Every structure is written in structure tokens, then in C-alpha cells.
């Protein structure tokens, strides 16, 4: 061919025993030759971490991709992870063999793929991805060179997929929701006809409504204010869990528990990707219980309690010495002219900001703990001798904060 056409044609050669093994491993023995095709590759297919995100539901991918990259960059800076290029990072240590699956329709545009069997071969450990501070000091034993084989029991793995614009994607959130629904014996929700999204007229308005709904024990309003793309799963599955939450909120109110946002000062900062960050600079929540009354006061640096709330926050949750002032920040996104909170993006942005306040010297105080030590260094994780980490990033330069918000609540 090269002599006639001027280019080489790659050829993959298979021996008779190799072809026999391929036929023996056919997961679709009932398929005819017109329905079943086998493709041989010269080398094992190579994927990458970022490429794997392409199969994730687009709105979920949009919220997870950039924050995950930033979190991994912070872990690398701290020496907890080795330097990795996510665009080139593959998973040569994992191999699936003999996987057999079937799909179960859940509802319109939602289906669960069930693994009916197969094996997972773990060829090497993940220690090569850890940095010098990533592994516990006690984990000095060399990893076994022998691969571990895990047999996947039929039905043990269920991955829920969703249809978007004519294509099917893996959904992390719908997978979790379906596992919970099945475990609790609940009916299939009416997809696309759940809780209607209702955002705010601006990022600040949406964030204000959310904080007031949380204080007022209004779970339905909280779901309404979540991003209908990233958190479509909450809007679809909300009718299944809201009755229990609303019953609990009603019981709390009957017992005399009340809460109301009486002071709120926020700042709004546009982001390059079209999102916005709303930072709470000052907030006071008045709380009433059967034991008495009190307040939760947040001043942008510390969260303190007064009255009956003092016993829960004594002396208060504050940024540690040398740490920048803490800030409570929400990631907001616009959909059709309304602004919603993006919970997953908010949490990952907060984690990245927490990591950014740590230094390698901080982690030196946790020698021997590795990634466990990192968890101890984060707020509420333990009593490690490191500065308390702010919950989110300090307010970056941007538009001036809004005026204090009136204390009226949404009925």
C-alpha cells in the first residue's frame, strides 16, 4: 500500500488463541453478526481525568470542573498531592474486564445502567499521586506488585444517566438521588413537574431570599432558589423529601422555636464566567426557643452567640491568628433573567478558599497525619494546633456592598 498510495496502513494482528478468548468473553452471545461488532486497538485506550468529565451531565460538569482543578492545585501547593496534569492524567492502575450491563428506564429522560457482573482489576496503588505530605508516616510499606481483582456482584453498581439535547450523560446527583429513593422505597418522581424554580431579581436578592428561607425553616423556598440546571435533581426529587422536612419545621415552630434575619449586609462581585459571588459581611439572626431568646451574630470575621445561643458558640467561631478575615460567600448563577444559588459550586469554592489560607508550615504541625491532618485543620474537623480556616474567601475588590436589608420575611 505504501508503494502504491504513498502511506502506511496500520495492521493489528491477532492470533487464533486471542480470537478464541475474544469470542469467549462476548457479553452479548445472543447477538447476530449483523448486530455485534468487535473493534481491536493497537494499544490500551488512554483517557484522562478532564476527558472523563465530558460524560458528566453538562450543568454538573460546569459547576464541578473549574473548582475541582483549583482544589487539586491547592493540594499540590501544600504537598499533599504530587504534580499532575489533569489533561494527561490517566488511570493505568484500574481495568474493568467482562463488564455486562443492562439499562432500566426510570422516567422520561432518566435511566439507570446496572452492572450485571464483571471484574475490576487494580494493578497498582494510588500512592504515586500523593505528595510528600500526602501519605501518613506509617504507610512506608511498599505496595504489592500483584494486582487485586474485585468481582462486581450483579446489581451492586447502579449509575443513573439523563438525556440532554439528544445525548445521554452520567449524572452524579441523579445517581445519589436514585439510590436514596430505592433504599427508602419511595415512588418515582414526576420528572420535569417537581418544584418550580423561582430565583431573585439580582444575585443579592437571590442570596437574601435564601438566607431568610433558611432562617424561617422554609425548605420549599430553599429548593426554589437553587440552580434549576445544576440542582435539577432537587427540583425533580423535592416532592419526595419535602413533606418530611416541612413536618419537622412545623414541629419545631410548634415547640416555640423561631428564627428571623434581623440584619444583613452583603457585597456582590461579578465573576468573569458570568456568575456572581455574594458575600455576607454582616448578619444577625434572632432566635427564640422555649429556654429563652438570643442572637447569632456574624461580623465577617467571627460567628458569636448571645443569650440562649451563647452556649453553642463560646467564645465564638473566628479566623485564627494570622488568617485573613472569614467571609461567607455564595456562588450565584443567572438562568433566564433570574438568579439562583449554585450549592455544589459554592461548597467547592469554599473548600478551595479554605485550602488557600493554609501553608505548608501549618501542615508541618500535623506530621504523620497526611490528608487526615488536613481535615483536622479545617473548621469543625478537630482540635489540631493550626489557625482556624475561614469558611470562604475574603471579599475581593468589587462593587460596594448593598445597604442593610430590611428585616421583613417572605410569606
C-alpha positions as CSV (number, residue, x, y, z in Angstrom):
1,X,0.0,0.0,0.0
2,X,2.8,2.4,0.8
3,X,4.4,1.8,-2.6
4,X,1.2,2.5,-4.4
5,X,-0.7,5.0,-2.3
6,X,2.3,6.6,-0.5
7,X,1.1,6.0,3.1
8,X,1.2,3.1,5.5
9,X,-1.9,1.3,6.8
10,X,-1.6,0.1,10.4
11,X,-2.5,-3.5,10.9
12,X,-3.4,-5.2,14.2
13,X,-2.5,-8.9,14.2
14,X,-4.5,-11.3,16.4
15,X,-3.5,-15.0,16.9
16,X,-6.1,-17.8,16.9
17,X,-6.0,-18.2,20.7
18,X,-6.5,-14.4,21.1
19,X,-9.5,-14.5,18.8
20,X,-10.9,-17.5,20.8
21,X,-10.6,-15.6,24.0
22,X,-12.4,-12.6,22.5
23,X,-15.3,-14.8,21.4
24,X,-15.4,-16.5,24.8
25,X,-15.7,-13.1,26.5
26,X,-18.5,-11.9,24.3
27,X,-21.0,-10.2,26.7
28,X,-23.8,-10.5,24.1
29,X,-23.9,-14.1,23.0
30,X,-27.4,-13.8,21.6
31,X,-26.5,-11.1,19.1
32,X,-26.0,-11.9,15.5
33,X,-23.1,-11.0,13.3
34,X,-25.1,-8.1,11.9
35,X,-25.7,-6.6,15.3
36,X,-22.4,-7.2,17.0
37,X,-19.1,-5.7,16.1
38,X,-15.7,-6.1,17.7
39,X,-13.0,-3.3,17.5
40,X,-9.3,-4.1,18.2
41,X,-6.9,-1.4,19.3
42,X,-3.2,-1.4,18.9
43,X,-2.8,-0.2,22.5
44,X,-4.9,0.1,25.6
45,X,-7.2,3.2,25.2
46,X,-5.9,6.1,27.2
47,X,-8.3,8.5,28.9
48,X,-7.7,11.5,31.2
49,X,-9.4,12.9,34.2
50,X,-10.7,16.0,32.5
51,X,-11.8,14.0,29.5
52,X,-13.8,11.7,31.8
53,X,-15.9,14.8,32.8
54,X,-17.2,15.0,29.3
55,X,-19.6,12.2,30.0
56,X,-20.9,14.0,33.1
57,X,-24.2,15.9,32.8
58,X,-23.3,19.4,31.4
59,X,-24.6,21.5,34.2
60,X,-23.0,19.4,36.8
61,X,-19.7,19.4,34.9
62,X,-19.9,23.2,34.6
63,X,-20.1,23.5,38.4
64,X,-17.5,20.9,39.2
65,X,-14.7,21.2,36.7
66,X,-13.0,24.6,37.5
67,X,-13.4,24.3,41.3
68,X,-12.0,20.8,41.3
69,X,-9.0,22.0,39.3
70,X,-8.4,24.8,41.9
71,X,-8.8,22.4,44.8
72,X,-6.3,20.0,43.3
73,X,-3.9,22.9,42.7
74,X,-4.1,23.9,46.4
75,X,-3.5,20.3,47.5
76,X,-0.4,20.2,45.2
77,X,0.8,23.5,46.7
78,X,0.5,22.1,50.2
79,X,2.5,19.0,49.1
80,X,-0.5,16.7,49.7
81,X,-0.7,15.7,46.0
82,X,2.1,15.2,43.5
83,X,2.1,17.5,40.4
84,X,-0.4,16.1,38.0
85,X,-1.6,17.4,34.6
86,X,-5.3,16.6,34.6
87,X,-5.4,16.7,30.8
88,X,-2.7,14.0,30.7
89,X,-3.5,12.1,33.9
90,X,-4.7,8.6,33.1
91,X,-5.8,5.7,35.3
92,X,-3.5,2.9,34.3
93,X,-4.0,1.2,37.7
94,X,-7.6,0.4,37.0
95,X,-9.0,-2.0,34.4
96,X,-12.6,-3.3,34.0
97,X,-13.0,-6.7,32.4
98,X,-16.0,-8.7,31.3
99,X,-18.5,-5.9,32.2
100,X,-22.1,-6.8,31.5
101,X,-24.8,-4.2,31.9
102,X,-28.4,-3.5,31.3
103,X,-30.5,-0.3,31.4
104,X,-33.6,0.3,33.4
105,X,-35.9,3.2,32.5
106,X,-36.7,5.4,35.5
107,X,-38.8,8.1,33.8
108,X,-38.8,10.4,30.8
109,X,-35.1,11.2,30.1
110,X,-33.8,9.3,33.1
111,X,-32.4,5.7,33.0
112,X,-30.2,3.7,35.3
113,X,-27.4,1.5,34.0
114,X,-27.0,-1.6,36.2
115,X,-23.8,-3.6,36.2
116,X,-24.7,-7.3,36.0
117,X,-21.2,-8.6,36.5
118,X,-17.6,-8.3,35.7
119,X,-14.3,-7.7,37.5
120,X,-12.3,-4.6,38.5
121,X,-8.5,-5.2,38.3
122,X,-6.4,-2.8,40.4
123,X,-2.9,-3.0,39.0
124,X,-1.3,-0.5,41.4
125,X,-2.0,1.7,44.3
126,X,-2.6,5.4,44.2
127,X,0.4,6.4,46.3
128,X,2.1,7.8,43.2
129,X,-0.4,10.6,43.2
130,X,0.4,11.7,46.8
131,X,2.8,14.4,47.6
132,X,5.5,14.4,50.4
133,X,2.8,15.4,52.9
134,X,0.0,13.3,51.5
135,X,0.6,9.9,53.0
136,X,0.6,9.0,56.7
137,X,4.1,8.5,58.1
138,X,3.1,4.9,59.0
139,X,2.4,4.0,55.4
140,X,6.0,3.2,54.4
141,X,5.5,-0.4,53.5
142,X,5.9,-0.9,49.7
143,X,2.7,-1.6,47.8
144,X,2.1,-5.1,46.5
145,X,3.1,-5.6,42.9
146,X,0.3,-8.2,42.4
147,X,-2.9,-6.7,41.0
148,X,-6.0,-7.0,43.1
149,X,-9.1,-8.4,41.4
150,X,-12.6,-7.3,42.7
151,X,-15.6,-9.2,41.3
152,X,-18.6,-6.9,40.9
153,X,-21.8,-8.6,42.2
154,X,-24.8,-8.3,39.9
155,X,-26.7,-5.2,40.7
156,X,-24.1,-3.8,43.1
157,X,-23.3,-0.8,40.9
158,X,-26.1,1.4,39.6
159,X,-25.3,4.6,37.6
160,X,-28.2,6.9,36.7
161,X,-28.0,8.7,33.3
162,X,-30.0,11.6,32.0
163,X,-30.8,12.8,28.5
164,X,-29.8,16.3,27.5
165,X,-30.2,17.6,23.9
166,X,-30.4,14.2,22.3
167,X,-27.4,12.7,24.3
168,X,-27.1,10.7,27.4
169,X,-24.8,11.7,30.3
170,X,-23.9,10.3,33.7
171,X,-25.4,12.3,36.5
172,X,-23.7,12.2,39.9
173,X,-26.6,13.8,41.6
174,X,-29.3,11.7,40.0
175,X,-27.3,8.6,40.8
176,X,-27.3,9.6,44.5
177,X,-31.0,10.5,44.4
178,X,-32.0,7.2,42.9
179,X,-30.0,5.2,45.4
180,X,-31.8,7.1,48.2
181,X,-35.2,6.8,46.6
182,X,-34.9,3.0,46.1
183,X,-33.4,2.4,49.6
184,X,-36.4,4.3,51.1
185,X,-39.0,2.6,48.9
186,X,-40.3,5.8,47.5
187,X,-42.1,6.2,44.2
188,X,-40.6,7.6,41.0
189,X,-41.0,11.4,40.9
190,X,-42.8,13.2,38.2
191,X,-39.8,14.3,36.3
192,X,-40.0,17.8,34.9
193,X,-43.0,18.6,37.1
194,X,-41.5,19.0,40.5
195,X,-40.7,22.1,42.5
196,X,-40.8,25.2,40.2
197,X,-37.6,27.3,40.2
198,X,-38.1,30.9,41.4
199,X,-34.9,33.0,41.7
200,X,-34.2,36.5,42.7
201,X,-34.1,39.6,40.5
202,X,-30.4,40.0,41.2
203,X,-27.6,38.0,42.8
204,X,-28.1,39.9,46.1
205,X,-31.8,39.3,46.0
206,X,-31.5,35.6,45.4
207,X,-28.9,35.2,48.2
208,X,-31.1,37.3,50.6
209,X,-34.1,35.2,49.9
210,X,-32.1,32.0,50.5
211,X,-30.8,33.2,53.9
212,X,-34.2,34.3,55.0
213,X,-35.7,31.0,53.9
214,X,-33.1,29.0,55.9
215,X,-33.8,31.1,59.0
216,X,-37.5,30.7,58.6
217,X,-37.3,26.9,58.2
218,X,-38.8,27.0,54.7
219,X,-37.3,24.1,52.8
220,X,-39.5,24.5,49.8
221,X,-38.3,28.1,49.2
222,X,-34.7,26.9,49.6
223,X,-35.2,24.4,46.8
224,X,-36.9,27.0,44.6
225,X,-33.8,29.2,44.9
226,X,-31.3,26.5,43.9
227,X,-29.9,26.5,40.3
228,X,-32.5,24.6,38.2
229,X,-29.7,23.3,36.0
230,X,-27.0,22.2,38.5
231,X,-29.6,21.2,41.0
232,X,-32.3,19.9,38.7
233,X,-32.3,16.8,40.8
234,X,-33.6,18.7,43.8
235,X,-36.4,20.2,41.8
236,X,-37.4,16.7,40.5
237,X,-37.0,14.8,43.7
238,X,-38.0,17.6,46.1
239,X,-41.6,16.4,46.4
240,X,-40.4,13.1,47.8
241,X,-38.5,14.5,50.7
242,X,-40.1,17.9,51.3
243,X,-43.1,16.6,53.3
244,X,-40.8,15.2,56.0
245,X,-38.7,18.4,56.2
246,X,-41.8,20.6,56.3
247,X,-43.3,18.4,59.1
248,X,-40.1,18.8,61.1
249,X,-40.1,22.5,60.6
250,X,-43.7,22.7,61.7
251,X,-43.0,20.7,64.8
252,X,-40.1,23.0,65.6
253,X,-42.3,26.0,65.3
254,X,-45.0,24.4,67.5
255,X,-42.4,23.8,70.2
256,X,-41.6,27.5,70.2
257,X,-38.5,27.7,68.1
258,X,-38.3,30.7,65.9
259,X,-35.6,32.4,63.9
260,X,-35.5,35.6,61.8
261,X,-32.8,37.5,60.0
262,X,-32.9,41.0,61.5
263,X,-29.7,42.5,60.0
264,X,-28.0,41.6,56.7
265,X,-25.2,43.5,54.9
266,X,-23.9,41.9,51.7
267,X,-21.5,42.6,48.9
268,X,-21.9,41.5,45.3
269,X,-19.0,40.7,43.0
270,X,-19.4,39.8,39.3
271,X,-17.2,36.9,38.0
272,X,-15.5,36.5,34.6
273,X,-17.7,33.5,33.8
274,X,-20.9,35.4,34.1
275,X,-21.6,34.2,37.6
276,X,-21.6,36.4,40.7
277,X,-20.4,35.9,44.3
278,X,-22.4,37.3,47.1
279,X,-20.5,37.8,50.3
280,X,-22.2,38.2,53.7
281,X,-20.3,40.9,55.5
282,X,-22.6,41.2,58.5
283,X,-25.7,39.2,59.6
284,X,-27.7,38.9,62.8
285,X,-30.3,36.1,63.3
286,X,-32.7,36.5,66.2
287,X,-33.6,33.1,67.8
288,X,-36.4,32.2,70.2
289,X,-36.7,28.8,72.0
290,X,-38.6,27.6,75.0
291,X,-35.5,28.3,77.1
292,X,-35.3,31.9,76.1
293,X,-34.1,34.2,73.3
294,X,-30.8,35.0,71.8
295,X,-28.9,36.0,68.6
296,X,-26.4,34.6,66.2
297,X,-24.1,37.5,65.1
298,X,-21.7,37.3,62.2
299,X,-19.4,40.2,61.5
300,X,-17.4,39.0,58.6
301,X,-14.7,37.6,60.9
302,X,-16.5,35.7,63.7
303,X,-19.8,34.0,64.4
304,X,-20.9,34.5,68.0
305,X,-23.9,33.7,70.0
306,X,-25.7,35.8,72.7
307,X,-28.5,34.8,75.1
308,X,-29.6,31.2,74.7
309,X,-27.3,30.8,71.7
310,X,-24.1,31.7,73.7
311,X,-23.7,28.1,75.0
312,X,-23.3,26.9,71.4
313,X,-20.8,29.5,70.3
314,X,-18.5,30.2,73.2
315,X,-16.2,32.0,72.7
316,X,-17.2,32.0,69.0
317,X,-16.0,30.7,65.7
318,X,-13.3,33.1,64.4
319,X,-10.4,33.2,62.0
320,X,-7.2,32.1,63.6
321,X,-4.2,34.3,64.3
322,X,-2.6,35.3,61.0
323,X,-5.5,34.1,59.0
324,X,-7.5,36.6,56.8
325,X,-10.9,37.7,57.9
326,X,-13.5,35.0,57.3
327,X,-16.3,35.6,54.8
328,X,-19.4,33.6,54.0
329,X,-19.8,33.6,50.2
330,X,-22.4,32.2,47.9
331,X,-21.9,31.4,44.2
332,X,-24.8,32.7,42.2
333,X,-25.8,31.9,38.6
334,X,-28.3,33.5,36.2
335,X,-31.0,31.5,34.4
336,X,-33.5,33.2,32.2
337,X,-33.1,36.5,34.0
338,X,-33.4,35.1,37.5
339,X,-30.5,34.5,39.9
340,X,-30.1,31.2,41.8
341,X,-27.6,29.8,44.3
342,X,-25.3,27.0,43.0
343,X,-24.8,24.8,46.0
344,X,-22.1,22.5,44.6
345,X,-20.1,25.3,43.2
346,X,-20.5,27.2,46.5
347,X,-19.1,24.3,48.6
348,X,-16.2,23.6,46.3
349,X,-15.3,27.3,46.1
350,X,-15.4,27.4,49.9
351,X,-13.1,24.3,50.1
352,X,-10.6,25.9,47.7
353,X,-10.6,29.1,49.7
354,X,-10.1,27.2,53.0
355,X,-7.1,25.4,51.5
356,X,-5.7,28.7,50.2
357,X,-5.4,30.0,53.7
358,X,-3.2,27.1,54.8
359,X,0.6,27.0,54.4
360,X,3.0,24.0,54.4
361,X,4.2,25.2,57.8
362,X,0.6,24.7,59.1
363,X,0.7,21.1,57.9
364,X,4.1,20.6,59.5
365,X,2.3,20.7,62.8
366,X,0.3,17.7,61.7
367,X,3.3,15.5,60.7
368,X,2.2,11.9,60.4
369,X,-1.5,12.6,59.7
370,X,-1.3,13.3,56.0
371,X,-4.7,14.0,54.4
372,X,-6.3,13.2,57.8
373,X,-4.4,16.1,59.3
374,X,-5.8,18.4,56.6
375,X,-9.3,17.5,57.7
376,X,-8.4,18.3,61.3
377,X,-7.1,21.7,60.1
378,X,-10.4,22.7,58.6
379,X,-13.2,24.3,60.7
380,X,-15.0,21.8,62.9
381,X,-12.7,19.0,62.0
382,X,-10.9,18.7,65.3
383,X,-8.5,20.5,67.7
384,X,-5.3,20.5,65.6
385,X,-2.8,23.2,66.6
386,X,-3.2,25.3,63.5
387,X,-5.1,28.5,62.8
388,X,-8.9,28.1,62.2
389,X,-9.5,28.4,58.4
390,X,-12.1,30.9,57.1
391,X,-15.2,29.3,55.6
392,X,-14.8,31.2,52.3
393,X,-12.6,33.7,50.6
394,X,-12.3,37.3,51.8
395,X,-14.4,39.9,49.8
396,X,-12.4,40.7,46.7
397,X,-12.3,44.2,45.3
398,X,-15.6,44.9,43.5
399,X,-18.8,46.9,43.7
400,X,-19.7,48.4,47.0
401,X,-21.8,46.2,49.3
402,X,-25.5,46.8,49.5
403,X,-27.3,48.6,52.2
404,X,-28.6,46.6,55.2
405,X,-31.6,44.5,54.1
406,X,-34.9,45.2,55.9
407,X,-35.9,42.5,58.4
408,X,-39.2,41.6,56.7
409,X,-39.5,37.9,55.7
410,X,-41.2,36.3,52.7
411,X,-44.6,34.9,53.5
